């Protein structure tokens, strides 16, 4: 029972952060710079996530694994990266852009490299 006030406060904070800006700024019109950011922020987020993912996914080309496995993994990574750009240019759907190359890369890791 002592957890209920914490749950109530967390719920109240969530509701305020969601609805307070709508109540405060509902009569204001969007500035051109804000409209530009809304339009192009999806692409910026995708670029940042891609760079972060590539930083952690590139193989080290050393250790126990064979060199050919690292080359195959890098090839599949680049193939899926190019596919993500092509799919996004064609469909303009973020879910498809993320899901299709991810599924193909995971299947390649599973079946080609036996991870």
GIQUI-V99515 format. One record per run of one state. SS is the DSSP state (helix for helix, strand for strand, loop for the rest). FROM is the first residue (numbers start at 1). LEN is the number of residues. Records with the same first field share a line. If there is no record, write none. Layout:
SS = FROM-LEN / FROM-LEN
This chain:
loop = 1-3 / 25-7 / 58-9 / 92-2 / 112-4
helix = 4-21 / 32-26 / 67-25 / 94-18
